[in-house]
Amino acid sequence: MNLKKQLKLIEYLISSPDTFSICNGIMDYEYFDPSLQPTVKFILDFYEEHGGLPKPDVIEAETEVELT
């Protein structure tokens, strides 16, 4: 899957906590492009630690990847 599609997938996942919680059990940051792995790892770790999803501006501040 190309990088643009992977970014869209991440955006869809963080836009819906219900969808993210369903996918969380089967998702691994290593499935993504190496340039996006730190972003996905941050999201997964944040979800595990805080029980919710980070806002796009928090993700951008931590990983320098801009999501909408």
C-alpha positions in Angstrom: 0.0 0.0 0.0 1.4 3.4 -0.9 2.3 6.1 1.6 -0.7 8.3 0.8 -3.2 5.4 1.4 -1.5 4.5 4.7 -1.8 8.1 5.9 -5.5 8.1 5.0 -5.9 4.8 6.9 -4.3 6.3 10.0 -6.6 9.4 9.7 -9.7 7.1 9.5 -8.5 5.1 12.5 -7.9 8.1 14.7 -11.2 9.7 13.7 -13.3 6.9 15.2 -12.5 5.5 18.6 -14.9 2.6 18.0 -13.2 1.6 14.8 -9.8 2.0 16.4 -10.7 -0.2 19.3 -11.8 -2.9 17.0 -8.6 -2.7 14.9 -6.3 -2.2 17.9 -6.0 -5.9 18.6 -4.7 -6.8 15.1 -2.8 -3.7 14.3 1.0 -3.4 14.6 3.2 -0.4 13.8 5.5 -2.7 11.8 2.8 -3.2 9.2 3.2 0.4 8.1 5.8 2.1 6.0 9.0 2.7 8.0 8.5 6.5 7.8 5.1 6.1 9.5 6.1 3.5 12.1 7.0 6.0 14.8 3.6 7.7 14.3 1.6 4.5 14.5 3.7 3.4 17.5 3.0 6.7 19.3 -0.8 6.3 18.6 -0.8 2.7 19.9 1.3 3.6 23.0 -0.9 6.7 23.7 -4.1 4.6 23.4 -2.6 1.9 25.7 -1.5 4.5 28.3 -4.4 6.9 28.3 -7.3 4.8 27.1 -8.1 7.2 24.3 -6.8 8.5 21.0 -4.5 11.6 20.7 -5.7 14.6 18.8 -4.0 15.2 15.4 -2.1 18.2 16.7 -0.6 16.1 19.5 0.4 13.5 17.0 2.0 16.2 14.8 3.8 17.7 17.8 5.3 14.3 18.8 6.0 12.8 15.4 6.1 15.7 12.9 3.5 13.9 10.7 0.5 16.1 9.9 -2.9 14.3 10.0 -6.4 15.7 9.5 
